[in-house]
Structures are given as C-alpha cells and as structure tokens.
Amino acid sequence: MVWDNTLRQISLILYRLKRNFGIAGTLRRPVTEGNDVRTGEVVITYESINIKRMIFLPRRNISDFVYDLSYIAANKNFTYGANFDTNDRWIIIDVKDLPTSYREPNKTQEITTEFTIIHKTNVYEVYEVNLAEHNKGYLLRARQIVGSDPA
C-alpha cells in the first residue's frame, strides 16, 4: 500500500512539470533505409510520434576536442583534430502522452537510443534511456551538436 502513494506522487509531479515546463516536440526513429536507384541518394523513412508536452530540463554546454586517429596510433606531435560544442539535456516524457504500443499492458515497443527528439529546429540524439517506477515515464538524456545540420 505504500507504493500506491509513491506512484500517485510520481504522476502528480509529472503532471505539474508538464503544465509548467511542457514543450511540444517529436520523437523520431528510423524505420527503413535504402538508396534511390536513379540518384544514389540515401533514403530514410522515419516513424514520428508528436508529443504535446515534453519536459525539457536546462541544458549543459560542453566544449570538446577530438584527436585524429593518427595522433592516437602513432603518437606524433602534429596532427589534426576538431573542436565542437555540445548541449546535453535531460528530457522527461510521460507515458500517458505516448501511443498505446509504448504503454505497460501491451508494451510492444520501447524508447531506445535509436530515437531522436526534434524541437523546433533543434535535433537531439538520445543516448541514455531510463524508465521511471512502474513505467510512469521516460527520463531521456539527449545531446545536440551545436552548428550541425539538422537533418
């Protein structure tokens, strides 16, 4: 019986966060991938789920540098690399806002790291997925590469 109160509190907290900080967004994952025979262009078909209110928590800006493989392999003094900035962000999604195939009783699908989240022109790649108690919601850690092409 103690769990009933805790589960009720989780639902109330998600409801309040959605009301105060909810932002519309889209969950998207690639379903099929192929090539156009005439142009040679890669064609990707996506499954999209529109969500009225996702909870976007504040972002954390990180500046990173990645070395070229020749520096790591040969330990040379001069090599190439790249600086890039990323925005990491936690995003909470209430399970009630997802289609029935993502819910508890007949759960045939789950949110995985294949998904991307689109908000306006920003594209976030999901790289960590946590499920709340008794499947009340998803806590996603997503990353956006600043200045990348939002494809």
C-alpha positions in Angstrom: 0.0 0.0 0.0 3.0 2.3 0.5 3.7 2.1 -3.3 0.3 3.5 -4.2 1.1 6.8 -2.6 4.5 6.9 -4.2 3.1 6.1 -7.6 0.4 8.8 -7.2 3.2 11.3 -6.3 5.1 10.4 -9.5 2.0 11.0 -11.5 1.3 14.4 -9.8 4.9 15.5 -10.2 4.9 14.7 -14.0 1.6 16.5 -14.4 2.9 19.6 -12.7 6.1 19.6 -14.7 4.2 19.2 -17.9 1.8 22.1 -17.1 4.7 24.4 -16.1 7.5 23.5 -18.4 5.9 21.4 -21.1 7.1 22.0 -24.7 5.8 20.4 -27.9 8.2 18.0 -29.6 8.6 15.0 -31.8 10.1 11.6 -31.2 11.6 10.1 -34.4 13.3 6.9 -35.2 14.4 5.4 -38.5 12.3 2.5 -39.7 13.8 1.7 -43.1 16.8 2.8 -45.0 17.6 2.4 -48.7 19.0 4.0 -51.8 17.3 5.8 -54.6 18.3 3.9 -57.7 18.3 6.9 -60.0 20.1 9.5 -57.9 22.0 7.2 -55.5 20.7 9.3 -52.5 20.2 7.5 -49.2 16.5 7.5 -48.4 15.5 7.0 -44.7 11.9 6.5 -43.6 11.1 7.7 -40.1 8.4 6.8 -37.6 7.3 10.0 -35.8 5.4 10.5 -32.6 4.2 14.0 -31.8 4.1 14.8 -28.1 2.2 17.9 -26.9 4.2 18.4 -23.7 7.7 17.1 -23.1 9.6 18.4 -20.1 12.9 19.9 -21.2 15.3 20.5 -18.3 18.0 23.1 -18.6 20.9 22.3 -20.9 24.6 21.9 -20.1 27.0 23.3 -22.7 30.2 21.3 -23.2 33.1 22.2 -25.4 35.1 19.1 -26.5 38.1 18.3 -28.7 38.7 15.0 -30.5 42.1 13.9 -31.9 42.6 12.4 -35.3 43.4 8.7 -35.3 47.0 9.2 -36.5 47.8 11.1 -33.2 46.4 8.2 -31.1 48.0 5.5 -33.2 51.5 6.9 -33.9 51.8 9.5 -31.1 53.0 12.2 -33.4 53.5 15.8 -32.3 51.5 17.4 -35.1 48.1 16.1 -36.0 44.6 17.1 -36.8 41.6 17.3 -34.6 38.3 19.1 -34.1 36.7 21.4 -31.5 32.9 21.1 -31.2 30.3 22.2 -28.8 27.5 20.0 -27.5 24.4 20.7 -25.5 23.4 17.9 -23.1 19.9 17.9 -21.8 17.5 15.7 -19.7 14.1 15.3 -21.2 11.1 13.7 -19.4 8.2 12.1 -21.2 5.0 11.0 -19.5 3.9 7.5 -20.8 0.4 8.8 -21.0 1.5 11.0 -23.9 2.8 8.1 -25.9 0.8 5.7 -28.2 -0.7 2.6 -26.6 2.1 0.4 -28.1 4.6 2.1 -25.7 2.4 1.6 -22.5 2.6 -1.1 -19.9 -0.2 -3.7 -20.5 0.6 -4.5 -24.1 4.0 -2.9 -24.4 5.3 -4.0 -27.8 7.7 -1.0 -28.3 10.1 0.9 -26.2 12.0 4.1 -26.5 15.7 3.3 -27.2 18.8 5.2 -28.2 17.8 4.9 -31.9 15.4 7.8 -31.3 16.0 11.5 -32.0 14.0 14.3 -30.5 13.0 17.3 -32.6 12.0 20.6 -31.0 11.6 23.5 -33.5 14.8 23.3 -35.4 16.9 21.6 -32.7 17.7 17.9 -33.1 18.7 15.9 -30.1 20.1 12.4 -30.2 19.0 10.2 -27.3 22.0 8.4 -25.8 20.6 7.3 -22.4 17.1 6.0 -21.5 15.8 5.5 -18.0 12.3 4.2 -17.1 10.5 5.6 -14.1 8.9 3.3 -11.5 6.1 1.2 -12.8 6.6 2.7 -16.3 5.1 6.1 -15.4 7.5 8.0 -17.6 10.8 8.1 -19.5 13.9 10.1 -18.5 16.0 10.6 -21.6 19.5 12.1 -21.8 19.9 13.7 -25.2 22.8 15.5 -26.9 22.8 18.2 -29.6 25.9 19.0 -31.6 25.9 22.8 -31.9 26.1 24.0 -35.5 25.4 20.6 -37.1 23.0 20.2 -40.0 19.5 19.4 -38.5 18.7 16.6 -40.9 
